[in-house]
């Protein structure tokens, strides 16, 4: 079978979990199918880098995003997308991710390559089915946003911020729901999300299946590097509202309690997009490393990873990476929801700030507990997310949908 995989933005270089997931997905699909990968990049150089990263077994077709093709394009699309947001109620992020030129490009690629199936990620591509009526089209959704929106708004703080988040959630949900209705089938990244979408009735009569997940466990493997003492790691792309909220929550409510018992503890924040007010108001016990090209060294050196998420959807790729490298993790229930990990064995769960601080302190004070938790997580990874049989799992999924 010839499959066209579509993603609005290039997953390489990998800057967020979505990129890691998509790189593994196209690699797994290519073991049993002919794969064409279509996306937008920010430059011609990024297009070449993507092609090299995918290798000879996957055909890369890319175009530079229209708003990145020069100052005139940037100004034009800023005005156009602002107008669409105000009068057509289309969020600007959707307009940037799925401009008409990109949809036309996908249609041209599908026709030229004579593909059998189109696998499109994410619901921002809600208009794509209308451009390709004769092709079978599957939507890959990374989370069920319309269910997350209310909880996100409730944590926004003051009335103005709560109102803004409710409006944003409304705009996003109306587009998301259109996507579920327009595609032929839907893949989610967890079984929990598949069940939630089934219950919603938005994709009634269509097959809804969870996507198998995988990570290169040889690349992400426990190393021989000695872990730094009392070093807590938090990773993410902090432009995302759920990561921004998690970082503020951790620094404001959790970390002070950790420092009371472990004054030598240091929080290392790895990832781009941390707000200036967070950086400016932190003491010497917080280090901001920004974006790093290879997260493995940070994972190898830390004492533990924290996932203090209070709202989010989909699957946490950073949990998969930490598990693969035998890094002990302390997480809220939201941080590992739908992944099938056993609390108290493969990670420590913490519903509140005091419980999270206690879990972190326990791992910092008890090296044996930390090592045991990390090794149990690695065993989970070997059982559940190995690339060894990923192609077979994907082939069974595709054949049944």
GIMO-V820942 format. One record per helix or strand. SS is the DSSP state (helix for helix, strand for strand). FROM is the first residue (numbers start at 0). TO is the last residue. If there is no record, write none. Layout:
ss->{SS SS}
from->{FROM FROM}
to->{TO TO}
This chain:
ss->{strand helix strand helix strand helix helix helix helix strand helix helix strand helix helix strand helix strand strand strand helix strand helix strand helix strand helix strand helix strand strand helix helix strand helix}
from->{1 16 33 43 57 65 70 91 99 116 122 127 135 144 158 184 190 207 214 230 240 265 275 285 295 303 316 328 332 342 346 352 366 385 389}
to->{8 29 40 53 63 67 86 96 112 120 124 130 140 153 181 187 199 209 214 234 260 269 279 289 300 306 323 330 335 342 348 364 383 385 398}
